Amino acid sequence: MSKRDLYEVLNVSRTADQETIKKAFRKLALEHHPDRNPGNKGAEAKFREATSAYEILSDADKRAAYDRHGMSAFENGGRGHQSQGFGQGTDFSSIFEEMFRDMTGGSSQGPQSQNSRGSDIKHDLEIPLEHIFKESRPEISLRTLVTCDTCDGSGQTDKSAAETCHHCYGSGRQRFQQGFFMMERTCSSCQGTGALIQNPCTSCKGQGRLTKTKKISINIPAGIEEGTRLRVRGEGEAGLRGGPAGDLYVFISILPHPFFEREGANLFCTVPLPMTKAALGDKIDVPTIEGGKATITVPEGTQSGQQLRLKGKGMPILQRSSRGDLIVEIIVETPQNLTKKQKDILRDFDAQSKTKKVSPQSQSFLEKMKRLWA
């Protein structure tokens, strides 16, 4: 039992009427109820303290005894104890009903159906890289629970034949009290729908839904990233007996491209280039993600691994008008399958190169090696 003044516990004056006391307790009970504060021992203690205070102050005889003698009236031998035992005479049912209507979003206007919401669905969608260059709407097929066309989801042949569940009185929930705590669970008789089916639909066997294949168009924004999750409301499984449908969650996976690699909004590609073109410089055409081509200038003396950048030729940036870049990496190709004449030309070229420093990196490396050996 609380050692504090009971009026102070409920935060009301000593002259407060019963309605004010009830409202004060209801506010505190809602705030500190264990269901709203799982694992919070402090909230549980405040809930018990408020409940004990309300049990006394809501009863006229107990309140009068408390006003005259304080908590001593309820100790063994106390005069207030003779009127009736502690824990008796206080009806918590109406106030707990009001609390749970607030906590669960229910209406106070009598019994109502709480039809079960359908489950959410997860779907993995693979998309080619070039298909996300622009916004697209691919169509997917899903095998899932859909609303029964025969009964329009009601689960019964005659909509007027359903009767309110006599176990939960149409709420779809069963409540029971354990000590100070009011517990709640789905009604086992109506599976949470609040109604009992008298004449089940022959197509769906009273479920209001059946398994079919349906097609859905998914809006894919341009520039979407790998692993993005898209939520499509109401396209999950249909609810039980007309309950709301769940949602569809689409997880995006982007297929590898034969030419491009993506890094954020930038695209990378590797272009092999003959040794002569790398040495002399040239202009080459490279493909672009939108299906066209772009011309890029290869500077004279380009080395293998050198990167050339084409501004604004990469992927679109999600929800923006700008684009990333296309980065071209040059791989200088060494000639193969040479003829005798080509080999003679290269030997002559090599002989002349030793005096003109046409290969500065190679010559620098040889000079370092000579100093090391010396």
C-alpha positions in Angstrom: 0.0 0.0 0.0 1.3 3.5 -0.8 2.7 5.6 2.0 1.8 8.8 0.1 -1.4 10.7 0.5 -3.9 8.9 -1.9 -5.3 12.2 -3.2 -1.7 13.2 -4.0 -1.2 9.9 -5.8 -4.1 10.6 -8.1 -3.3 14.3 -8.3 -6.8 15.4 -7.2 -8.1 17.6 -4.4 -9.7 16.2 -1.2 -13.0 17.6 -2.4 -12.9 16.0 -5.8 -16.1 14.3 -7.0 -16.2 10.6 -8.1 -16.1 11.5 -11.8 -12.9 13.6 -11.3 -11.3 10.8 -9.4 -12.2 8.3 -12.1 -10.8 10.4 -14.9 -7.6 11.0 -12.9 -7.1 7.3 -12.3 -7.8 6.5 -15.9 -5.2 9.0 -17.1 -2.5 7.6 -14.8 -3.4 4.0 -15.6 -3.2 4.6 -19.3 0.2 6.3 -18.9 1.8 3.7 -16.6 0.0 0.5 -17.7 2.6 -2.4 -18.0 1.4 -3.1 -21.6 2.6 0.3 -22.6 5.8 0.1 -20.5 7.1 -3.4 -20.9 10.0 -4.1 -18.5 9.6 -0.7 -16.7 9.5 -1.5 -13.0 9.0 2.2 -12.1 5.9 2.4 -14.3 4.5 -0.9 -12.9 4.9 0.5 -9.3 3.1 3.7 -10.2 0.3 1.7 -11.9 -0.1 -0.4 -8.7 0.0 2.7 -6.5 -2.7 4.5 -8.6 -4.8 1.3 -8.6 -4.6 1.0 -4.8 -5.5 4.7 -4.4 -8.5 4.4 -6.7 -9.8 1.3 -5.0 -10.2 3.3 -1.8 -11.2 6.7 -3.1 -13.8 5.3 -5.6 -15.7 3.6 -2.7 -17.7 6.0 -0.6 -17.3 4.1 2.7 -13.6 3.5 2.2 -13.0 7.1 1.3 -14.9 8.3 4.4 -12.8 6.0 6.6 -9.6 7.2 4.9 -10.5 10.8 5.4 -11.1 10.2 9.1 -8.3 7.8 10.0 -5.9 7.7 7.0 -4.4 4.3 6.1 -4.7 3.1 9.7 -8.3 2.5 8.9 -7.3 -0.4 6.7 -4.8 -2.0 9.0 -5.8 -5.1 11.1 -8.1 -3.9 13.8 -8.7 -0.5 12.1 -12.3 0.7 12.3 -12.5 1.2 8.5 -11.7 -2.4 8.0 -15.0 -3.6 9.5 -17.1 -2.1 6.6 -15.7 -4.4 4.0 -12.4 -6.2 3.1 -9.7 -4.4 1.1 -9.9 -5.3 -2.6 -13.7 -5.8 -2.5 -16.5 -3.6 -3.7 -14.6 -1.7 -6.5 -15.6 -2.4 -10.1 -12.6 -1.9 -12.4 -14.3 -3.5 -15.5 -15.8 -0.3 -17.0 -12.7 1.8 -16.6 -10.5 -1.0 -18.0 -12.9 -1.4 -21.0 -12.4 2.4 -21.7 -8.7 2.1 -21.3 -8.4 -0.8 -23.8 -10.6 1.0 -26.3 -8.0 3.8 -26.2 -5.0 1.5 -26.3 -6.2 -0.6 -29.2 -8.0 2.1 -31.2 -11.4 0.6 -30.7 -14.7 2.4 -30.8 -16.9 3.0 -27.7 -20.0 2.5 -29.8 -20.7 -1.2 -28.9 -19.3 -4.3 -30.5 -17.6 -4.1 -33.9 -15.8 -6.4 -36.3 -12.0 -6.4 -36.1 -11.3 -8.3 -39.3 -7.7 -9.6 -39.6 -5.3 -7.8 -41.8 -3.6 -9.8 -44.5 0.1 -10.7 -44.2 2.8 -8.7 -46.0 4.6 -10.2 -49.0 8.3 -10.1 -49.9 9.3 -10.3 -53.5 12.8 -10.2 -55.1 13.0 -8.4 -58.4 16.0 -8.5 -60.7 16.4 -5.6 -63.2 19.0 -5.1 -65.9 21.1 -2.0 -65.3 20.0 -0.3 -68.6 16.3 -0.6 -67.4 16.9 1.7 -64.5 18.4 4.5 -66.6 14.8 5.7 -67.0 11.7 5.2 -64.8 10.0 2.0 -65.7 7.0 -0.1 -64.7 7.8 -3.8 -64.9 4.9 -6.2 -64.3 5.3 -9.1 -61.9 3.2 -12.1 -61.2 2.4 -13.2 -57.6 0.8 -16.4 -56.3 -1.0 -15.1 -53.2 -4.3 -14.8 -51.3 -6.8 -12.5 -53.0 -10.3 -11.4 -52.2 -12.9 -14.0 -53.1 -15.0 -12.7 -56.1 -17.9 -15.0 -55.2 -18.6 -13.4 -51.8 -16.7 -10.1 -52.1 -14.6 -11.1 -49.2 -17.4 -11.6 -46.7 -16.9 -15.4 -46.4 -20.6 -16.1 -46.5 -23.3 -16.7 -49.2 -25.7 -14.4 -47.4 -24.2 -11.2 -45.9 -27.2 -10.8 -43.6 -26.6 -14.3 -42.2 -23.5 -13.5 -40.1 -24.1 -13.2 -36.4 -22.0 -11.3 -33.8 -19.6 -13.6 -32.0 -21.1 -14.3 -28.5 -17.6 -14.9 -27.0 -16.1 -11.5 -27.8 -19.3 -9.6 -28.6 -18.1 -8.5 -32.0 -14.8 -7.0 -30.8 -12.6 -9.8 -32.2 -10.6 -9.7 -28.9 -11.1 -11.6 -25.6 -10.0 -9.8 -22.4 -9.3 -11.3 -19.0 -7.9 -9.9 -15.8 -4.9 -11.3 -13.9 -4.5 -9.4 -10.7 -4.3 -5.8 -11.5 -3.5 -6.4 -15.1 -6.0 -6.6 -18.0 -4.8 -9.0 -20.7 -6.1 -9.3 -24.3 -5.9 -11.9 -27.0 -7.5 -12.8 -30.4 -10.9 -14.4 -30.0 -10.5 -18.2 -30.6 -14.1 -18.5 -31.8 -14.2 -16.0 -34.6 -10.4 -15.7 -35.3 -10.6 -12.0 -34.6 -13.3 -11.2 -37.1 -16.0 -10.5 -34.6 -18.6 -12.5 -36.5 -19.6 -16.1 -36.8 -20.4 -17.4 -40.3 -23.7 -19.3 -40.7 -23.6 -20.0 -44.4 -19.9 -20.2 -45.6 -19.1 -19.3 -49.1 -18.5 -22.5 -51.1 -15.6 -20.9 -53.1 -13.4 -19.7 -50.2 -14.8 -22.0 -47.4 -15.8 -19.0 -45.3 -12.3 -17.3 -45.4 -13.3 -14.5 -47.8 -10.1 -15.1 -49.7 -8.5 -17.7 -51.9 -5.1 -18.3 -53.6 -4.7 -17.0 -57.1 -2.1 -15.5 -59.4 -2.3 -11.7 -59.8 -0.2 -9.3 -61.9 1.1 -6.0 -60.4 2.9 -3.2 -62.1 5.8 -1.9 -60.0 7.0 1.7 -60.4 10.8 1.7 -60.5 12.3 5.2 -60.3 15.3 6.1 -62.4 18.7 5.6 -60.7 17.4 3.2 -58.0 20.2 1.6 -56.0 21.0 -2.1 -55.5 19.1 -3.5 -52.5 16.5 -0.8 -52.3 13.2 -1.9 -50.8 10.0 -0.6 -52.4 6.7 -0.7 -50.5 3.4 -1.1 -52.4 0.5 -0.5 -50.1 -2.4 -2.9 -50.2 -0.8 -5.4 -52.6 0.0 -8.0 -50.0 -2.3 -10.9 -48.9 -6.0 -10.1 -48.7 -7.3 -9.9 -45.2 -9.5 -12.5 -43.6 -13.2 -12.0 -44.3 -12.9 -8.5 -45.8 -10.0 -7.4 -43.6 -7.5 -4.9 -45.0 -4.8 -6.3 -47.3 -1.2 -6.4 -46.3 1.6 -4.6 -48.2 4.0 -5.8 -50.9 7.7 -5.3 -50.3 9.9 -5.5 -53.4 13.6 -5.9 -53.0 15.6 -4.6 -56.0 18.6 -6.6 -57.4 20.4 -5.1 -60.4 21.8 -7.6 -62.9 25.5 -7.4 -64.0 26.0 -5.5 -67.3 28.3 -7.0 -70.0 30.2 -3.7 -70.5 29.6 -1.3 -67.5 30.2 -1.6 -63.8 28.4 0.8 -61.5 29.7 2.6 -58.4 27.1 5.0 -57.1 26.0 7.2 -60.0 29.3 6.6 -61.9 29.8 4.0 -64.6 33.1 2.3 -65.3 34.2 0.5 -68.4 37.4 -1.0 -69.7 38.5 -0.4 -73.4 41.4 -2.3 -75.0 43.5 -0.1 -77.3 46.2 -1.1 -79.8 49.7 0.0 -78.8 50.0 2.2 -81.9 46.8 4.2 -81.1 47.9 4.6 -77.5 51.3 5.9 -78.7 50.0 8.2 -81.4 46.7 9.2 -79.9 43.3 8.7 -81.4 39.6 9.3 -81.1 37.5 6.2 -80.2 33.8 5.5 -79.8 32.5 4.0 -76.6 28.9 2.8 -75.8 26.7 4.7 -73.4 24.1 3.3 -70.9 21.2 5.0 -72.8 22.0 2.9 -75.9 24.0 5.4 -78.0 27.7 6.1 -78.3 30.1 8.8 -77.2 33.4 9.9 -78.8 36.4 10.2 -76.5 39.9 11.6 -77.3 42.8 9.4 -76.3 45.9 11.6 -75.7 49.2 10.8 -77.4 51.3 8.5 -75.2 48.4 7.1 -73.1 49.5 4.4 -70.7 47.7 1.2 -69.8 45.4 1.8 -66.8 44.9 5.5 -67.5 41.3 6.7 -66.9 39.4 9.1 -69.1 36.2 10.8 -67.9 33.1 11.6 -69.8 31.0 14.1 -67.7 27.3 13.4 -67.3 27.3 10.1 -69.1 26.8 7.9 -66.0 23.6 6.9 -64.2 20.8 9.3 -63.2 21.0 10.4 -59.5 17.8 9.3 -57.7 15.2 12.1 -57.5 17.5 14.6 -59.2 18.0 15.8 -62.7 21.8 15.3 -62.7 23.8 12.3 -63.7 27.1 10.7 -62.8 30.1 10.3 -65.1 31.3 7.5 -67.4 34.9 6.6 -66.6 36.8 4.8 -69.3 39.9 2.8 -68.4 42.4 2.3 -71.2 44.2 -1.1 -71.5 47.0 -0.9 -74.0 47.2 -4.2 -75.9 50.5 -5.7 -76.9 50.6 -6.9 -80.5 50.4 -10.7 -81.2 50.9 -13.0 -84.2 53.3 -10.6 -85.9 54.7 -11.1 -89.4 58.4 -11.1 -90.1 58.1 -7.6 -91.6 56.3 -6.3 -88.5 58.9 -7.8 -86.3 61.7 -6.2 -88.3 59.9 -2.8 -88.0 59.5 -3.2 -84.2 63.2 -4.2 -83.9 64.2 -1.1 -85.8 61.9 1.0 -83.6 63.4 -0.6 -80.5 66.9 0.3 -81.6 66.0 3.9 -82.2 64.1 4.1 -78.9 67.2 3.6 -76.8 68.6 7.0 -77.8 65.4 9.0 -77.8 63.9 8.1 -74.4 60.5 7.2 -75.9 59.9 4.8 -72.9 60.8 6.9 -69.9 59.4 4.6 -67.3 61.3 1.6 -68.6 64.6 3.5 -68.9 64.2 4.9 -65.4 63.7 1.4 -64.0 66.8 0.1 -65.8 68.9 3.0 -64.4 67.7 2.2 -60.9 68.6 -1.5 -61.4 72.1 -0.5 -62.7 72.7 1.6 -59.6 71.6 -1.2 -57.4 73.9 -3.7 -59.0 76.8 -1.2 -58.9 
